[in-house]
Amino acid sequence: MDLTQWELAERVGCSRDTIQKIEAGSRRPSKQVAELLASCLGIVSENHDVLVNWARLGYRNAPLTSAILPSSSVVKTSLAQSESSTIINLPTPLTSLIGREQDIETVRGYLLRDDVRLLSLIGPPGVGKTRLSIAVAASVTEAFSNGVHFVALETITDPDLVPTGIADSLKIRPSATQSVVDAVAQYVRPQCMLLVLDNFEQVLDAGVCVLELISACPRLKVLVTSREPLHVQGEWRFAVQPLKPPDANTLFIQRAQAIQSDWTLAPENAKVVSNICNHLDGLPLAIELAATRVSSLSLSEILSGIGRVKLLQGNLRNLPVRQRTIRGAIDWSYDLLQSSERTLFRRLGVFAGGCTLAAIEAVCAAPDLPSPDSESAADFSIIDQCQALIEKSLLRREPGKANAGGEGRYVMLEVLRECALEKLWASGEEQAVRRRHAEYYVTLAEATRPDLDGHKQKETLQILEAETDNIRAVLGWSLQNAPETAEIALRLSGVLGRFWMIKSYASEGCHWLKQALNAAASVTTISPFIRIRALTAAGGLANELGDYLTARPLREQALTLAQMDGDKRVIATCLQNLANTLNDSGEYSEVETLYAQALALYREIENRVGVAITLFNMASAARLRGDNVRARELGEECLAIRRELGDQYGIANALANLGSIAINQGDYAQARALIEESLAINREIGNERGSAFSLVDLGAVECEEQHYAQACELFQQGLALYQKVGDRVGIAACFEALSDLCIRLGQMRQGVQLSGAAEALRQASHAPIAPAYRSHSEETIGRARSELGEEAFTRAWAEGNRMTMQDAIAYATEIVPST
């Protein structure tokens, strides 16, 4: 045991000068000091009495070190070493640490607290636990007079060898009669020291040994890095999180420049770097490995290849083998799992964006899932396995925010999920698990569909919103494996039509429904109801986007199938849907008849939801024809039913329609109240298309009240939302509103250009201006024509008419009303 005189003096509790004199034989120790020396120097028990007698009687010609000390316990007498106050035994980092300033400060604060003796840094593979532990240890050296010591456990897999690893790091050599644990405890007991035990996850059973060491050594503190906690008394835990976007981006850039010194980040590539780091979940190891590719791949190629875990490997030979690829780091953790935990881990890979416990139990807890011998498969609770994966940093549980009941979600980092999917494929059970995954979400969507029309609408929207990534995964898988799984795609996309409508996800919904309908076209076993539902959803979403040419044949096909099938509710729905498209595209001859037929059927079968929807559509049609009295009567009946049902989406639409009617009737105070209530509801439920409609109508109120700056701002806000949801007819309406504003203020050329741009969109969408607004539009344009003159008017109109939609949007966004 090599000790400096300073170290031995501190252990015994005397001065270094006293130890020097005792060692030289010029001073005899007291009995108490002699006993402490025997303990600190590891003197065997049979020699304790010799030392005590020597202390009392004195062996003036036999200095202490030559009298009874074993050769393995020589005291270091080097003056240079004896004057060193703190031993720092930490690896020297080769790179800068980025984005961990707050973590260092927090962990340092914990370590300096008197009540914290054991602190574990917990986190997933590649998150940077080791690097953080070194930085923290370096920041607290002054608080530990006997030093900080780093103990690498990466090569130790036997928990019984952990004490040996600590002893080797501290250069402790036990005597023949001592256990390693006793020798370490004896050495450390009087010292003020910090031990950093790195990579503890593979030797967790040694946690009890660490606890015993801490208990025996009152001035010892231990900082552990592990992928799961030690689960011993007195353990404090700090969860090491991935880097946040700015720091993650900085890490990538710095590591890329280290690989290729002339590499620079062009401004147009900043977003690509951000996407790379986001896809890698901010994991430092994954980011560093990805950055090594800049010498051979473009940033876009790195981004597109990230989904292949093989890309995330490098030639960083100074790293442990298990960390040279992100796969190696994850495999390291995977191999430490129990059999049932490995099974669950790979099956969890099918969940995108997290999931609930109920989903895990339905998809992953199949009868063949391994379970402890003490439990039958039927009694096996998967929550225990989830907890085990959480503790091993392979899964995390997030508190419920988006779920109505506050239910938490289990989430896997994307890099971990991709590895889990690889292992699921290798196991041969991927297709079976994916089918269970698909069946669960189809069942969930179908079970919650009725709640989208009533008092549970908000909660149901939140549930489905939280599962958007899983829904996309199911649709992608079912379409990829069609026609065998085409019915799954058609069932799910069809039942989600209402959700996509309310949330203004019409473009995405059309994308999935088009593919599902094509995939299922040749499958004759699909029921008419499922096919009609999908056609109805596809037609409705196309109509939302102003794509009436696409919507009409879809709705006609749905009506034909419904009439063949004979279900009155379905027939009524298809009748009014077709009427909507005809009305919106300016084909008015059949509209009233179709609505009347639909309303009669709904009333016959006492379907209140259907009655309310039809009344709303009839009120809108009457308003667009200019029959405001009839429109108001129908609209108020609709609103009453919507409030009774608790349908927030329907209430917002009814209020907005009544607000538009009030504008037409010149009652701007009532219009403002109705529209503001509608806007508040739409914002709460996330209906951006409805919000856009309300913003434009509020702008119209401001315009009529001559608040032109406010009106312009509201029109432009509405335009931004219509652009976001892809509603071309809504965009045209915004151009027209801004055109009217410009012409009112004498900005004739701008107004005419915007009117020309609006006309181009309406022609492309086959959506003419409604009769109720046509005369006002013609009057306004006529005024501009007179003001500008025919030649200037024609030129301005043509300029706007030739603009692309994006150019026209940019132009409209820059409009500033003159004062």
C-alpha positions in Angstrom: 0.0 0.0 0.0 1.7 3.2 -1.2 0.9 6.2 1.0 2.4 9.7 1.2 3.2 11.1 4.6 0.4 13.6 4.0 -2.1 10.8 3.3 -1.0 8.8 6.3 -1.1 11.8 8.6 -4.6 12.6 7.5 -5.8 9.1 8.1 -4.3 8.9 11.5 -5.3 12.4 12.5 -1.9 14.0 13.2 0.5 16.3 11.4 2.9 15.3 8.7 5.8 16.4 10.9 4.7 13.8 13.5 4.7 11.0 10.9 8.1 12.0 9.7 9.5 11.8 13.3 7.8 8.5 14.0 9.1 7.1 10.7 12.7 8.3 11.5 12.5 6.8 15.0 13.0 10.2 16.7 9.5 10.1 18.3 7.4 7.3 19.8 3.7 7.2 19.0 1.1 7.0 21.7 -0.8 3.7 22.1 -3.8 5.3 20.4 -1.7 6.6 17.4 0.0 3.2 17.2 -3.3 1.4 16.9 -4.4 3.8 14.2 -1.1 3.3 12.3 -1.6 -0.5 12.5 -5.1 -0.1 11.0 -4.2 2.4 8.3 -1.1 0.5 7.2 -2.7 -2.9 7.0 -0.6 -4.5 9.6 -1.7 -8.1 10.3 -3.4 -8.7 13.6 -0.6 -10.8 15.1 1.7 -7.8 14.9 -0.6 -5.3 16.5 0.8 -6.0 20.0 4.3 -5.7 18.7 3.5 -2.2 17.4 1.8 -1.2 20.7 4.8 -2.4 22.8 7.1 -0.6 20.4 5.1 2.6 21.0 5.3 2.2 24.8 8.8 0.8 25.3 10.6 2.2 22.2 12.9 0.6 19.8 15.3 3.5 19.3 17.6 1.6 17.0 14.8 0.2 14.9 12.8 2.7 12.9 9.1 2.0 12.4 9.4 1.2 8.7 12.0 -1.5 9.2 10.7 -2.9 12.4 7.3 -4.4 11.7 5.8 -2.9 8.5 5.2 -5.5 5.7 7.0 -4.8 2.5 3.7 -4.3 0.7 2.9 -1.3 2.9 5.9 1.0 2.3 5.1 4.7 3.0 6.0 7.0 0.1 8.5 9.5 1.2 9.0 11.5 -2.0 8.9 15.1 -1.0 7.2 16.1 -4.3 4.5 13.5 -3.8 4.0 14.4 -0.1 3.4 18.0 -1.0 0.6 17.2 -3.5 -2.6 18.1 -1.7 -5.1 16.5 -4.2 -4.7 13.6 -6.5 -6.7 14.0 -9.7 -7.0 10.7 -11.5 -9.4 11.5 -14.4 -9.2 10.8 -18.2 -8.2 13.8 -20.2 -11.0 14.7 -22.7 -9.8 15.1 -26.2 -12.8 17.2 -27.3 -14.8 20.1 -25.9 -18.0 19.4 -24.0 -20.9 21.2 -25.6 -24.3 22.1 -24.0 -23.7 20.7 -20.6 -23.0 23.8 -18.5 -26.3 23.6 -16.6 -26.0 19.9 -16.1 -22.5 20.3 -14.7 -23.7 23.0 -12.3 -26.7 20.9 -11.2 -24.8 17.7 -10.6 -22.0 19.6 -8.9 -24.5 21.1 -6.6 -25.8 17.7 -5.6 -22.3 16.3 -5.0 -21.4 19.2 -2.7 -24.5 18.5 -0.5 -23.8 16.8 2.8 -26.8 14.4 2.4 -25.7 13.2 -1.0 -23.2 10.4 -0.9 -24.1 8.3 -3.9 -25.2 10.0 -7.1 -26.0 8.1 -10.3 -26.0 9.7 -13.7 -28.7 7.7 -15.7 -29.3 7.8 -19.4 -29.6 5.9 -22.7 -26.6 4.7 -24.7 -24.7 7.5 -26.4 -26.2 10.3 -24.3 -22.8 11.4 -22.9 -22.9 10.1 -19.3 -19.2 9.4 -19.1 -18.2 12.7 -20.6 -20.5 14.6 -18.1 -19.1 12.6 -15.1 -15.6 13.6 -16.0 -16.5 17.2 -16.3 -18.4 17.2 -13.0 -15.5 15.4 -11.2 -13.0 18.0 -12.5 -15.2 20.8 -11.2 -15.2 19.5 -7.6 -11.6 18.6 -7.1 -11.1 21.3 -4.4 -13.9 19.8 -2.3 -12.1 16.5 -2.0 -8.7 16.9 -0.4 -7.7 13.3 -1.1 -8.6 13.5 -4.7 -11.0 12.3 -7.4 -10.5 8.9 -9.0 -12.1 7.6 -12.2 -12.7 3.8 -12.3 -13.5 2.4 -15.7 -15.7 -0.7 -15.4 -16.2 -1.2 -19.1 -14.1 -4.4 -19.2 -15.6 -5.8 -16.0 -18.7 -8.0 -16.3 -18.5 -9.9 -13.0 -19.9 -7.8 -10.1 -17.5 -9.5 -7.7 -14.6 -7.9 -9.5 -15.8 -4.4 -9.0 -13.8 -4.0 -5.7 -10.7 -5.2 -7.6 -11.3 -2.6 -10.3 -11.5 0.1 -7.6 -8.4 -1.2 -5.8 -6.4 -1.2 -9.1 -7.4 2.4 -9.8 -6.4 3.5 -6.3 -3.2 1.3 -6.5 -4.2 -0.6 -3.4 -2.6 -4.0 -2.9 -4.3 -6.0 -0.1 -2.2 -8.1 2.2 -2.5 -11.9 2.0 -5.0 -11.9 4.9 -7.3 -9.1 3.6 -10.2 -9.2 1.3 -10.2 -6.6 -1.5 -13.3 -5.0 -0.1 -11.7 -4.7 3.4 -8.5 -3.3 1.9 -10.3 -0.7 -0.1 -12.4 0.3 2.9 -9.4 0.5 5.1 -7.6 2.7 2.6 -10.5 5.0 1.9 -12.0 5.3 5.4 -10.1 8.3 6.7 -10.0 10.1 3.3 -12.1 12.8 1.7 -12.4 11.3 -1.8 -14.7 11.1 -4.8 -14.9 7.9 -6.8 -16.3 8.0 -10.3 -17.5 4.5 -11.3 -18.2 4.4 -15.0 -20.4 2.0 -16.9 -22.0 0.4 -13.9 -25.0 -1.1 -15.8 -23.3 -4.4 -16.4 -22.4 -5.0 -12.8 -25.5 -3.8 -11.0 -25.2 -6.5 -8.3 -22.1 -4.7 -7.1 -24.4 -1.9 -5.9 -24.5 -3.4 -2.4 -20.7 -3.4 -2.3 -20.7 0.3 -3.2 -23.2 1.0 -0.4 -21.1 -0.9 2.1 -18.1 1.1 1.1 -19.9 4.4 1.5 -21.2 3.3 4.9 -17.7 2.4 6.1 -16.1 5.5 4.7 -17.7 8.7 6.1 -15.9 11.1 3.8 -16.3 9.2 0.6 -18.7 10.1 -2.2 -19.4 8.1 -5.3 -20.5 9.3 -8.7 -21.8 6.5 -10.9 -22.7 6.4 -14.6 -25.2 3.7 -15.6 -28.0 3.0 -18.0 -30.1 2.0 -15.0 -30.1 2.9 -11.3 -28.3 0.8 -8.7 -31.5 0.5 -6.6 -29.7 0.8 -3.2 -30.6 2.9 -0.2 -29.4 6.5 -0.3 -29.0 6.6 -4.1 -29.7 9.9 -5.8 -30.4 10.0 -9.5 -29.8 12.5 -12.2 -31.3 11.8 -15.7 -28.9 12.8 -18.4 -31.0 14.1 -21.3 -30.1 14.4 -25.0 -28.8 17.7 -26.2 -31.3 20.4 -27.2 -31.3 21.6 -30.8 -28.9 24.6 -30.7 -26.3 22.6 -28.8 -26.8 19.5 -30.9 -26.3 21.5 -34.0 -23.1 23.1 -32.6 -21.8 19.6 -31.7 -22.3 18.4 -35.3 -20.7 21.4 -36.8 -17.6 21.3 -34.5 -17.1 17.5 -35.0 -17.5 17.9 -38.8 -14.9 20.6 -38.8 -12.6 18.4 -36.8 -13.0 15.7 -39.5 -12.5 18.1 -42.4 -10.9 21.3 -41.4 -12.1 23.2 -44.5 -15.7 22.1 -44.0 -18.1 25.1 -43.5 -21.8 25.2 -43.0 -23.6 27.1 -45.7 -26.6 29.1 -44.5 -28.9 27.1 -46.8 -27.8 23.9 -45.1 -28.5 24.9 -41.5 -31.9 23.4 -41.7 -30.5 20.1 -42.9 -28.1 19.9 -39.9 -31.0 20.7 -37.6 -33.0 17.9 -39.2 -30.1 15.4 -38.8 -29.7 16.2 -35.1 -33.4 16.1 -34.5 -33.7 12.7 -36.2 -30.8 11.5 -33.9 -32.8 12.7 -30.9 -29.9 14.9 -29.8 -27.7 11.9 -28.8 -24.1 13.1 -28.7 -22.6 9.8 -29.8 -24.9 9.4 -32.7 -24.3 13.0 -33.8 -20.6 12.6 -33.6 -20.7 9.4 -35.6 -22.9 11.1 -38.2 -20.5 14.1 -38.4 -17.7 11.8 -39.4 -19.4 11.2 -42.7 -19.0 14.8 -44.0 -15.8 13.9 -45.8 -17.6 11.4 -48.0 -21.3 12.3 -48.0 -23.3 15.5 -48.5 -25.5 16.7 -45.6 -28.6 15.6 -47.6 -27.1 12.1 -48.1 -26.3 11.9 -44.4 -29.9 12.9 -43.5 -31.4 10.4 -46.0 -29.2 7.6 -44.7 -29.7 8.2 -41.0 -32.6 5.7 -40.9 -30.0 3.0 -41.7 -28.3 2.5 -38.4 -25.2 1.2 -40.2 -24.5 4.8 -41.3 -23.8 5.7 -37.7 -20.4 4.2 -37.4 -17.0 5.7 -37.6 -13.3 5.3 -37.2 -12.9 6.8 -33.8 -10.5 4.1 -32.5 -10.0 5.8 -29.1 -13.6 4.9 -28.2 -14.4 1.6 -26.6 -15.4 -0.9 -29.3 -19.1 -0.9 -28.1 -19.2 2.9 -28.8 -17.6 3.0 -32.2 -21.1 2.5 -33.7 -24.5 3.5 -32.2 -25.5 0.0 -32.9 -22.7 -1.3 -30.7 -23.8 1.0 -27.9 -27.4 -0.2 -28.1 -26.4 -3.8 -28.6 -24.4 -3.5 -25.4 -27.6 -2.6 -23.5 -29.7 -5.1 -25.3 -27.4 -8.0 -24.4 -27.8 -7.1 -20.7 -31.6 -7.5 -20.8 -33.5 -10.4 -19.6 -35.2 -12.5 -22.3 -38.6 -11.1 -21.7 -37.2 -7.5 -21.7 -35.5 -8.1 -25.1 -38.7 -9.4 -26.6 -40.6 -6.3 -25.4 -37.9 -4.0 -26.5 -37.9 -5.2 -30.1 -41.7 -5.3 -30.3 -41.9 -1.7 -29.0 -40.1 -0.7 -32.2 -43.4 -0.8 -34.1 -44.7 2.2 -32.1 -44.0 5.6 -33.7 -44.2 8.7 -31.5 -44.8 6.7 -28.3 -47.9 4.9 -27.1 -50.1 4.2 -24.0 -49.8 1.2 -21.7 -53.0 -0.1 -23.1 -51.5 -0.2 -26.6 -48.4 -2.0 -25.4 -50.5 -4.6 -23.7 -52.7 -5.1 -26.7 -49.8 -5.3 -29.2 -46.9 -6.7 -27.3 -48.3 -8.9 -24.6 -49.1 -11.9 -26.8 -49.4 -15.4 -25.3 -45.9 -16.3 -26.5 -44.3 -13.3 -24.7 -41.8 -14.8 -22.3 -42.8 -14.3 -18.6 -41.2 -15.2 -15.3 -41.5 -18.8 -14.2 -43.6 -17.8 -11.2 -46.3 -16.2 -13.5 -48.5 -17.6 -16.2 -48.7 -15.8 -19.5 -52.3 -14.8 -18.7 -51.3 -13.2 -15.4 -48.1 -11.6 -16.7 -48.2 -7.8 -16.3 -46.2 -6.1 -19.0 -45.9 -2.9 -16.9 -43.1 -4.6 -15.0 -41.2 -5.1 -18.2 -41.8 -1.5 -19.2 -40.5 -0.3 -15.9 -37.4 -2.5 -16.4 -36.7 -0.9 -19.8 -37.2 2.6 -18.3 -34.7 1.9 -15.6 -32.2 0.7 -18.2 -32.7 3.9 -20.2 -34.2 2.1 -23.2 -37.6 3.6 -22.7 -39.0 6.7 -21.0 -42.5 7.5 -19.7 -43.8 11.0 -20.3 -46.7 12.4 -18.2 -50.0 12.6 -20.0 -50.6 16.0 -21.6 -52.4 15.2 -24.8 -54.6 12.4 -23.4 -58.0 13.2 -22.0 -57.5 11.1 -18.9 -54.0 12.3 -18.3 -52.6 8.9 -19.2 -48.8 8.9 -19.7 -47.1 7.7 -22.8 -44.2 5.4 -23.2 -41.6 6.8 -25.7 -38.5 5.3 -27.3 -35.7 7.5 -28.8 -35.9 7.2 -32.5 -32.3 5.7 -32.8 -33.3 3.1 -30.3 -36.5 2.4 -32.1 -34.7 1.8 -35.4 -32.5 -0.7 -33.7 -35.5 -2.3 -32.1 -37.1 -2.7 -35.6 -34.0 -4.3 -36.9 -34.1 -6.8 -34.1 -37.8 -7.4 -34.6 -37.2 -8.2 -38.3 -34.4 -10.5 -37.4 -36.6 -12.3 -34.9 -39.1 -13.3 -37.7 -42.1 -11.8 -35.9 -42.2 -8.4 -37.5 -45.3 -8.9 -39.7 -47.3 -10.5 -36.9 -46.5 -7.7 -34.5 -47.2 -5.0 -37.1 -50.6 -6.6 -37.8 -51.5 -6.5 -34.1 -50.3 -2.9 -34.1 -52.5 -2.1 -37.1 -55.6 -3.8 -35.7 -55.2 -1.9 -32.4 -55.2 1.5 -34.0 -58.0 0.7 -36.5 -60.1 -0.5 -33.5 -59.2 2.7 -31.5 -60.1 5.0 -34.4 -63.4 3.2 -35.1 -64.3 3.1 -31.4 -63.7 6.9 -30.9 -65.4 8.0 -34.2 -68.8 8.7 -32.6 -67.2 10.9 -30.0 -66.0 13.3 -32.6 -69.6 14.6 -32.9 -70.4 15.1 -29.3 -69.4 16.2 -25.8 -66.2 14.1 -25.9 -65.0 15.7 -29.1 -62.1 17.7 -27.5 -60.7 14.7 -25.6 -61.1 12.4 -28.7 -59.2 14.9 -30.9 -56.4 14.9 -28.3 -56.3 11.1 -28.2 -56.1 10.8 -32.0 -53.6 13.7 -32.3 -51.3 11.9 -29.9 -51.4 8.8 -32.1 -50.8 10.5 -35.4 -47.4 8.9 -35.9 -48.7 5.5 -35.1 -51.6 6.0 -37.5 -49.2 7.0 -40.2 -47.1 3.9 -39.5 -50.1 1.7 -39.8 -51.2 3.3 -43.1 -47.7 3.1 -44.5 -47.3 -0.6 -43.6 -50.8 -1.6 -44.8 -50.3 0.1 -48.1 -46.9 -1.3 -48.6 -48.3 -4.8 -48.0 -51.4 -4.4 -50.1 -53.6 -6.0 -51.4 -53.5 -8.4 -48.5 -53.7 -5.5 -46.0 -55.6 -3.0 -48.2 -58.8 -3.4 -46.1 -56.8 -2.2 -43.0 -55.7 0.9 -45.0 -59.2 1.6 -46.2 -60.9 1.1 -42.8 -58.4 3.4 -41.0 -58.2 6.2 -43.6 -62.0 6.2 -44.0 -62.8 6.4 -40.3 -60.3 9.2 -39.9 -62.0 11.6 -42.4 -63.8 13.5 -39.7 -60.6 13.9 -37.6 -58.6 15.1 -40.6 -61.4 17.5 -41.4 -61.6 19.1 -38.0 -57.9 19.4 -37.5 -57.4 20.9 -41.0 -55.3 17.9 -42.2 -57.2 17.7 -45.4 -54.0 17.4 -47.6 -52.6 14.5 -45.7 -56.0 12.8 -45.5 -56.4 13.1 -49.3 -52.9 11.6 -49.7 -53.7 8.5 -47.7 -57.3 8.0 -48.9 -56.3 8.2 -52.6 -53.7 5.4 -52.0 -56.0 3.3 -49.9 -58.9 3.5 -52.5 -56.5 2.5 -55.3 -55.0 -0.4 -53.2 -58.5 -1.7 -52.4 -60.0 -1.3 -55.8 -59.5 -4.9 -56.8 -60.3 -6.4 -53.4 -63.9 -7.8 -53.6 -64.2 -8.9 -50.0 -64.4 -5.4 -48.6 -67.8 -4.5 -47.3 -69.8 -1.7 -49.1 -69.9 0.3 -45.9 -66.1 0.5 -45.6 -65.7 1.5 -49.2 -68.5 4.1 -49.0 -67.0 5.6 -45.8 -63.6 6.0 -47.5 -65.2 7.6 -50.6 -67.1 9.9 -48.4 -64.0 11.0 -46.5 -62.0 11.4 -49.6 -64.7 13.6 -51.3 -65.1 15.7 -48.1 -61.4 16.4 -47.8 -61.0 17.2 -51.5 -64.0 19.6 -51.1 -62.2 21.3 -48.1 -59.3 22.0 -50.4 -61.4 23.5 -53.1 -60.7 20.6 -55.4 -64.3 20.2 -56.6 -63.3 18.3 -59.8 -61.9 15.5 -57.6 -64.6 15.7 -55.0 -67.6 15.4 -57.3 -66.9 11.9 -58.8 -66.0 10.5 -55.4 -69.3 11.7 -53.9 -71.3 10.5 -56.8 -69.7 7.0 -56.5 -70.4 7.0 -52.8 -74.0 7.9 -53.3 -74.4 5.1 -55.9 -73.0 2.5 -53.6 -75.1 3.8 -50.7 -78.3 3.6 -52.7 -77.5 0.0 -53.7 -76.7 -0.9 -50.0 -79.9 0.8 -48.8 -78.8 2.2 -45.4 -80.8 5.4 -45.0 -78.3 7.2 -42.8 -75.5 6.6 -45.3 -77.7 7.6 -48.2 -78.6 10.9 -46.4 -74.9 11.6 -45.8 -74.0 11.0 -49.4 -76.9 13.2 -50.7 -75.9 16.2 -48.7 -72.2 15.7 -49.4 -72.9 15.8 -53.1 -75.1 18.9 -52.6 -72.1 20.6 -50.9 -69.8 20.1 -53.8 -72.4 21.2 -56.3 -73.1 24.3 -54.3 -69.4 25.2 -53.8 -68.7 24.8 -57.5 -71.6 27.0 -58.6 -73.9 24.3 -59.9 -77.0 25.3 -58.0 -79.9 23.5 -59.9 -80.0 20.3 -57.8 -78.7 21.7 -54.5 -81.9 22.4 -52.7 -83.5 19.1 -53.8 -80.5 17.1 -52.5 -80.4 18.9 -49.2 -84.2 18.4 -48.7 -83.9 14.7 -49.4 -81.1 14.3 -46.9 -82.8 16.3 -44.2 -86.0 14.2 -44.6 -84.1 11.0 -44.2 -82.2 12.2 -41.2 -85.4 13.3 -39.5 -87.1 10.0 -40.4 -84.4 8.0 -38.6 -84.0 10.6 -35.8 -80.4 11.2 -36.4 -79.7 14.6 -34.7 -76.1 14.8 -35.8 -77.1 14.4 -39.5 -80.0 16.9 -39.1 -77.6 19.5 -37.6 -75.0 19.0 -40.4 -77.6 19.3 -43.1 -79.1 22.4 -41.5 -75.7 24.0 -41.5 -75.1 23.2 -45.1 -78.5 24.5 -46.1 -77.9 27.8 -44.1 -74.6 28.3 -45.8 -76.2 27.7 -49.2 -78.9 30.2 -48.5 -76.4 32.8 -47.3 -74.3 32.4 -50.5 -77.5 32.8 -52.6 -78.3 36.0 -50.7 -81.3 34.7 -48.8 -80.1 35.9 -45.4 -83.5 35.6 -43.6 -83.8 31.9 -44.5 -80.1 31.4 -43.8 -80.4 32.8 -40.3 -83.5 30.7 -39.5 -81.7 27.5 -40.6 -78.5 28.6 -38.9 -80.0 29.2 -35.5 -81.8 25.8 -35.5 -78.5 24.2 -36.4 -76.7 26.0 -33.6 -79.2 24.9 -31.0 -78.8 21.3 -31.9 -75.0 21.6 -32.0 -75.0 23.1 -28.5 -77.3 20.3 -27.3 -74.9 17.7 -28.8 -71.8 19.4 -27.4 -70.1 19.3 -30.8 -67.5 22.1 -30.5 -66.5 21.9 -34.2 -70.1 22.1 -35.2 -70.8 25.0 -32.8 -67.8 26.9 -34.2 -69.0 26.4 -37.7 -72.6 27.4 -36.9 -71.4 30.6 -35.1 -69.2 31.5 -38.0 -72.0 31.1 -40.5 -74.3 33.3 -38.4 -71.5 35.8 -38.1 -71.3 36.0 -41.9 -75.0 36.4 -42.2 -74.9 39.3 -39.7 -72.2 41.0 -41.8 -74.4 40.7 -44.9 -77.3 42.3 -42.8 -75.0 45.1 -41.6 -75.2 44.1 -37.9 -71.5 44.4 -37.2 -71.7 44.3 -33.4 -73.5 41.0 -33.5 -71.2 39.7 -36.2 -68.1 40.5 -34.2 -69.5 38.7 -31.1 -70.5 35.6 -33.1 -67.2 35.4 -35.0 -65.0 36.0 -32.0 -66.7 33.1 -30.1 -66.3 30.9 -33.2 -62.6 31.8 -33.4 -62.0 31.0 -29.8 -63.5 27.5 -30.1 -61.6 26.8 -33.4 -58.3 27.8 -31.8 -59.0 25.6 -28.8 -59.7 22.5 -30.9 -57.0 23.3 -33.4 -59.2 23.9 -36.4 -57.0 26.1 -38.5 -59.3 26.3 -41.5 -62.2 27.4 -39.3 -59.9 29.9 -37.7 -58.9 31.3 -41.1 -62.5 31.8 -42.0 -63.2 33.7 -38.8 -60.1 35.9 -39.1 -61.2 36.9 -42.6 -64.7 37.7 -41.5 -63.4 39.7 -38.5 -61.3 41.6 -41.0 -64.4 42.4 -43.0 -66.0 43.8 -39.8 -63.0 46.0 -39.2 -63.0 47.1 -42.8 -66.7 48.1 -42.6 -65.9 50.0 -39.4 -63.0 51.7 -41.2 -60.2 50.1 -39.1 -58.2 49.4 -42.2 -54.8 48.5 -40.6 -56.5 46.0 -38.3 -58.5 44.6 -41.3 -55.3 44.1 -43.4 -53.6 42.3 -40.6 -56.5 40.0 -40.0 -56.8 39.2 -43.8 -53.1 38.4 -43.9 -53.4 36.1 -40.8 -56.3 34.3 -42.4 -54.3 34.0 -45.7 -51.3 32.4 -43.8 -53.6 29.7 -42.3 -55.4 29.0 -45.6 -52.0 28.6 -47.1 -50.9 26.2 -44.3 -54.0 23.9 -44.7 -53.9 24.1 -48.5 -57.3 25.6 -49.1 -57.1 27.3 -52.5 -60.6 28.8 -52.5 -59.9 30.2 -49.1 -56.7 31.8 -50.4 -58.7 33.3 -53.3 -61.2 34.7 -50.8 -58.3 36.4 -48.9 -57.0 37.9 -52.2 -60.4 39.3 -52.8 -60.7 40.7 -49.3 -57.4 42.5 -49.6 -58.3 43.6 -53.1 -61.4 45.2 -51.8 -59.4 46.9 -49.0 -56.8 48.3 -51.5 -59.5 49.7 -53.8 -61.3 51.3 -50.9 -58.1 53.1 -50.0 -57.2 54.1 -53.6 -54.4 51.5 -54.0 -56.0 50.6 -57.3 -53.2 48.8 -59.1 -52.5 46.5 -56.1 -56.2 45.8 -55.7 -56.7 44.9 -59.4 -53.6 42.6 -59.4 -54.9 40.7 -56.3 -58.3 40.4 -58.0 -56.6 38.9 -61.1 -54.7 36.4 -58.9 -58.0 35.4 -57.1 -59.7 34.8 -60.4 -56.9 32.5 -61.6 -57.3 30.4 -58.5 -61.1 30.3 -58.8 -60.9 29.2 -62.4 -58.4 26.4 -61.6 -60.7 25.2 -58.8 -64.0 25.6 -60.7 -65.2 27.8 -57.8 -66.9 31.0 -59.0 -67.8 33.8 -56.6 -71.1 33.1 -54.9 -74.1 35.0 -56.2 -74.5 36.9 -52.9 -71.1 38.5 -53.3 -70.9 38.8 -57.1 -72.5 42.2 -57.5 -70.3 43.8 -54.8 -67.2 42.3 -56.5 -68.3 43.6 -59.9 -69.0 47.0 -58.5 -65.6 47.3 -56.8 -63.7 46.1 -59.9 -65.7 48.5 -62.0 -64.6 51.4 -59.8 -61.0 50.4 -60.2 -61.4 50.1 -63.9 -62.8 53.6 -64.1 -60.0 55.0 -61.9 -57.1 53.3 -63.7 -58.4 53.4 -67.3 -58.8 50.4 -69.5 -55.2 49.9 -70.5 -53.7 50.2 -67.0 -56.5 48.1 -65.6 -56.0 45.3 -68.2 -52.2 45.3 -67.6 -52.6 45.1 -63.8 -55.3 42.4 -64.0 -53.0 40.3 -66.3 -50.1 40.7 -64.0 -52.0 39.3 -61.1 -53.6 36.6 -63.2 -50.2 35.4 -64.3 -48.8 35.1 -60.8 -48.2 31.7 -59.3 -50.1 31.1 -56.2 -47.0 31.4 -54.1 -45.9 34.6 -55.7 -49.4 36.0 -55.2 -49.4 35.0 -51.5 -46.0 36.7 -51.1 -47.3 39.8 -52.8 -50.5 39.9 -50.7 -48.5 39.5 -47.5 -46.6 42.6 -48.2 -49.7 44.8 -48.7 -49.7 47.8 -46.4 -52.9 50.0 -46.3 -52.3 53.6 -47.1 -53.3 56.1 -44.4 
